[in-house]
Amino acid sequence: MRSYLPGYNRLAMDGNGGRGRGRRCFGAASRLWCAALLWVAQGFAAQPVMAGPAVQDDLGRTVTLASPARRIVSLAPHATELLFAAGAGAQVIGTVEHSDHPPAAQKIPRVGRYDSLDLESIVALEPDLIVAWHSGNPRHQVDRLRDLGFAVYVSEPRSLDDIAATLERLGTLAGTARSAGEAAAAFRAELSHLRQRYGSQRPVRVFYEIWNRPLMTVNGDQIISQVIALCGGRNVFADLPTLAAQVDLEAVLAADPEAIVGGGMGETRPEWLDDWRAWPQLRAVRRGNLFFVHPDLIQRATPRILEGARLLCGQLEQARAKSAPRPDSADG
């Protein structure tokens, strides 16, 4: 979970076809300009599309291009990172706030925030592929872009295995299949290594805290929970009905996790993680198992999630080492 702040660049086309300072659809002239621009986009949609690279996105929809994408707009930080990992970073011409990895992504023009897209800027960039985020982008805005004839690939990786598959699909659409395939193979190899190393370890009961006010966690379907399982952990709130849910203090105390892992929104360990020390009856507190993993390394569905997994697996190993050796121990 990241903090997405307001403020973004606006790009548009001037009357001569070059990039201008950006226009908004206010006033008669601007409205006419916007209408003309949308009409051009709809005109492109009316042209017959020749068979080219085709894949299914994470909604099961087939995305077909006339040729490999050369102008790509990404509507989520994780999608931008995936495109770079798939070898298509040079083709990304627009993205949203907080697309900050790799460093080259920080130089790409912004087209709004993930939860508030600037459609005018997106249309002006004339992308031949848009990579959207199903659970993050406003549905009506993504639908509008699709209605205008733009090819939209919807990204919603729900498992660790989905990350490698997404790299391959994006590589197919961008014409970088070789680079994407190598990245996917490396990801799968490291994932297999971690599964073999930690899959048979004693389970550690884990509470993952996204945020403290309100107190937020994830259920078993969220990819963070899969990282916990990869390390031999067990999410104490896996049975919740929604991916990200609010819980109360009493529920955490009743679950009595052996480890509490905090995410937060910044580079450093959140101060509120230590607030749990006020509840020494929790096993996680008694044993000193209050851990932090940088949110970008566990909350983004990108290849870097395995960096976060390695950190978490090491932390849960510490938790196992601190567990009581006798099953009848009061601290067991």
C-alpha positions in Angstrom: 0.0 0.0 0.0 1.5 3.3 -1.1 0.5 6.9 -0.5 -0.4 8.4 -3.9 -0.2 12.1 -3.8 -2.1 14.7 -5.9 -0.3 16.7 -8.6 0.8 15.4 -12.0 2.0 16.5 -15.4 -0.4 17.0 -18.3 0.6 16.4 -21.9 -1.4 17.3 -24.9 -1.1 18.1 -28.6 -1.0 21.6 -29.9 -2.7 22.8 -33.1 0.3 21.9 -35.2 0.5 18.3 -33.9 3.3 19.0 -31.5 3.3 18.7 -27.7 1.9 21.8 -26.1 1.5 22.9 -22.5 -1.6 20.8 -22.1 -5.2 21.8 -22.4 -8.2 21.2 -20.3 -11.7 20.8 -21.6 -13.0 24.1 -20.4 -14.4 26.8 -22.6 -15.8 26.4 -26.1 -12.5 26.2 -28.0 -11.0 23.6 -25.6 -14.1 21.5 -25.7 -14.0 21.5 -29.5 -10.4 20.5 -29.4 -11.0 17.7 -27.0 -14.0 16.5 -29.1 -11.8 16.5 -32.2 -9.1 14.6 -30.4 -11.5 11.9 -29.2 -13.0 11.7 -32.7 -9.6 11.0 -34.1 -9.1 8.2 -31.6 -12.5 6.8 -32.5 -11.5 7.0 -36.2 -8.5 4.8 -35.5 -10.8 2.3 -33.8 -12.9 2.0 -36.9 -9.9 0.9 -39.0 -9.6 -2.9 -39.5 -7.0 -4.5 -37.2 -4.6 -7.0 -38.8 -3.6 -10.1 -36.9 -0.6 -9.4 -34.7 0.6 -10.4 -31.3 -2.3 -11.6 -29.1 -2.6 -12.6 -25.5 -5.2 -13.0 -22.8 -5.1 -10.5 -20.0 -5.9 -11.2 -16.3 -9.7 -10.7 -17.0 -9.6 -13.4 -19.7 -10.0 -10.9 -22.5 -8.0 -11.3 -25.6 -5.8 -8.3 -26.5 -4.7 -8.2 -30.1 -2.4 -5.7 -31.7 -1.6 -5.1 -35.4 2.1 -5.1 -34.6 4.2 -5.1 -31.4 3.5 -2.1 -29.2 5.9 0.8 -29.6 3.9 3.4 -27.5 2.8 2.0 -24.2 1.0 3.8 -21.3 1.1 2.2 -17.9 -1.7 3.0 -15.4 -0.1 1.5 -12.3 3.4 1.5 -10.6 3.5 -2.3 -10.6 2.6 -2.4 -14.3 5.4 0.1 -15.1 7.9 -2.1 -13.2 6.7 -5.2 -15.0 7.1 -3.6 -18.4 10.7 -2.6 -17.6 11.4 -6.2 -16.3 9.9 -7.5 -19.6 12.4 -5.4 -21.6 9.8 -2.9 -22.8 10.8 0.1 -20.6 12.0 2.2 -23.6 8.5 1.9 -25.1 6.7 3.3 -22.1 5.7 6.9 -23.0 3.3 7.6 -20.1 2.7 6.4 -16.6 1.2 7.4 -13.2 2.5 8.9 -10.0 4.8 6.7 -7.9 6.0 4.7 -10.8 9.5 4.9 -9.4 11.3 1.7 -10.2 13.6 1.3 -12.0 15.1 4.9 -11.7 14.5 5.4 -15.5 10.7 5.1 -14.8 10.9 8.4 -12.8 11.6 10.3 -16.0 8.5 9.1 -17.8 5.7 11.8 -18.2 2.8 11.3 -15.8 -0.9 10.9 -16.9 -2.4 11.3 -13.4 -2.6 9.0 -10.4 -3.6 5.4 -10.5 -7.0 6.3 -8.9 -7.5 9.5 -11.0 -6.4 9.2 -14.6 -6.0 12.2 -17.0 -7.8 10.8 -20.0 -6.9 13.8 -22.1 -3.2 13.3 -21.6 -3.5 9.6 -22.3 -5.4 10.2 -25.6 -2.9 12.8 -26.7 0.0 10.4 -26.3 -1.7 8.1 -28.9 -0.6 4.8 -27.3 -0.9 1.6 -29.2 -1.2 -0.3 -25.8 -2.5 0.7 -22.4 -1.7 -1.5 -19.4 -4.4 -1.0 -16.7 -4.9 -2.1 -13.1 -8.2 -3.9 -12.5 -8.5 -3.3 -8.7 -6.8 0.2 -8.7 -7.9 2.2 -11.7 -11.4 3.7 -12.0 -13.4 1.3 -14.0 -15.4 3.9 -15.9 -12.2 5.6 -17.1 -10.6 2.3 -18.3 -13.9 1.5 -20.0 -13.8 4.9 -21.7 -10.3 4.3 -23.1 -11.4 0.9 -24.4 -14.5 2.4 -26.0 -12.3 4.9 -27.8 -10.6 2.0 -29.5 -7.4 1.7 -27.5 -6.0 -1.7 -26.8 -6.1 -2.3 -23.1 -4.4 -5.1 -21.2 -5.7 -5.4 -17.7 -3.1 -6.5 -15.1 -4.2 -8.1 -11.9 -1.6 -10.7 -10.7 -3.2 -12.7 -7.9 -0.5 -15.2 -7.4 3.3 -15.4 -7.5 3.1 -17.6 -10.6 1.0 -14.9 -12.3 4.0 -12.5 -12.2 6.1 -14.7 -14.5 3.2 -15.3 -16.8 2.5 -11.5 -17.0 6.1 -10.9 -18.0 5.8 -13.3 -20.9 2.4 -11.8 -22.0 3.7 -8.2 -21.9 6.9 -9.3 -23.8 4.7 -10.8 -26.5 2.7 -7.6 -26.9 5.8 -5.4 -26.8 7.9 -7.5 -29.1 10.4 -8.2 -26.3 9.6 -11.9 -25.9 13.2 -13.0 -25.5 14.0 -10.6 -22.7 10.7 -11.2 -21.0 11.2 -15.0 -21.2 14.6 -14.8 -19.6 13.2 -12.6 -16.8 10.3 -15.0 -16.3 12.6 -18.0 -16.2 14.8 -16.4 -13.6 11.8 -15.5 -11.5 10.4 -19.1 -11.6 13.8 -20.5 -10.7 14.1 -18.3 -7.6 10.5 -19.0 -6.7 11.1 -22.8 -6.9 14.2 -22.4 -4.8 12.4 -20.6 -2.0 9.5 -23.1 -2.1 11.9 -26.0 -1.7 13.9 -24.3 1.1 11.0 -23.2 3.3 8.0 -25.3 2.2 8.5 -28.0 4.8 9.4 -25.7 7.7 7.2 -25.5 10.8 4.3 -23.0 10.1 4.6 -19.6 11.9 1.3 -17.8 12.5 1.6 -14.3 11.0 -0.3 -11.0 11.2 0.5 -8.7 8.3 -0.3 -5.1 9.2 -0.8 -2.9 6.1 -1.6 0.2 8.2 -2.5 1.0 11.8 -5.3 3.6 11.7 -7.5 2.0 10.7 -6.0 -1.4 11.4 -5.7 -3.1 8.0 -4.6 -6.5 6.9 -5.0 -8.9 4.0 -6.8 -12.2 3.4 -5.5 -15.5 2.0 -6.2 -14.6 -1.6 -4.0 -11.5 -1.5 -0.5 -12.0 -3.0 1.1 -10.8 0.3 -0.5 -13.8 2.0 1.1 -16.0 -0.7 4.5 -14.6 0.2 3.8 -15.5 3.8 2.9 -19.0 2.8 6.0 -19.3 0.6 8.1 -18.7 3.7 6.2 -21.3 5.7 4.0 -18.8 7.4 0.3 -18.9 8.0 -1.8 -15.7 7.7 -4.0 -15.6 10.8 -6.6 -13.6 8.9 -6.6 -15.8 5.7 -10.3 -16.5 6.0 -11.5 -12.9 5.7 -13.9 -12.3 2.8 -12.1 -9.3 1.2 -8.6 -8.9 -0.1 -7.8 -5.9 2.2 -9.9 -5.6 5.3 -10.1 -3.7 8.5 -9.8 -5.7 11.7 -10.0 -4.6 15.4 -7.5 -4.9 18.2 -9.5 -7.7 19.9 -9.3 -9.9 16.8 -5.5 -9.6 16.7 -5.3 -10.3 20.4 -7.5 -13.4 20.0 -5.5 -14.6 17.0 -2.2 -14.3 19.1 0.2 -14.3 16.1 3.8 -15.5 16.6 5.0 -12.7 14.3 3.7 -9.3 13.3 5.0 -7.9 10.0 4.4 -4.2 9.2 4.3 -2.7 5.8 3.4 1.0 6.0 4.0 3.5 3.2 7.6 4.6 3.5 11.3 3.5 3.2 11.7 3.0 6.9 10.2 0.8 9.6 6.9 2.4 10.7 6.9 3.7 14.3 3.5 2.2 14.9 4.9 -1.3 14.7 6.3 -0.8 18.1 2.9 0.2 19.5 2.3 -3.6 19.9 4.7 -3.6 22.8 1.8 -2.3 24.9 0.3 -5.9 24.6 3.0 -8.2 26.1 0.5 -11.1 26.2 1.0 -11.5 22.4 3.5 -14.1 21.5 5.0 -11.9 18.8 5.7 -9.2 21.4 7.1 -11.6 24.0 9.5 -13.1 21.5 10.5 -9.9 19.9 9.0 -10.8 16.5 8.0 -7.4 15.2 9.3 -7.3 11.7 9.3 -4.8 8.8 9.5 -5.4 5.0 9.7 -2.5 2.6 6.2 -2.2 1.1 7.4 -2.1 -2.5 9.1 -5.4 -1.9 6.0 -7.3 -0.8 3.0 -5.2 -1.8 3.8 -4.8 -5.5 3.3 -7.8 -7.8 6.6 -7.5 -9.6 9.8 -9.6 -9.7 11.1 -7.6 -6.7 8.5 -9.4 -4.6 11.0 -12.2 -4.2 13.5 -9.8 -2.6 10.8 -9.1 0.0 10.1 -12.9 0.2 13.8 -13.6 1.1 13.7 -10.9 3.8 10.4 -12.3 5.2 11.6 -15.9 5.1 14.7 -14.9 7.1 12.5 -13.1 9.7 10.2 -16.1 10.1 13.3 -18.3 10.5 14.2 -16.1 13.5 10.7 -16.5 14.8 11.0 -20.3 14.6 14.3 -20.2 16.4 12.7 -18.3 19.3 9.7 -20.7 19.7 9.5 -22.8 22.8 11.2 -26.2 22.4 8.6 -28.1 24.5 5.0 -28.4 23.2 3.7 -28.1 26.8 5.4 -24.8 27.3 3.2 -21.9 28.2 5.1 -19.9 25.5 4.7 -22.6 22.9 
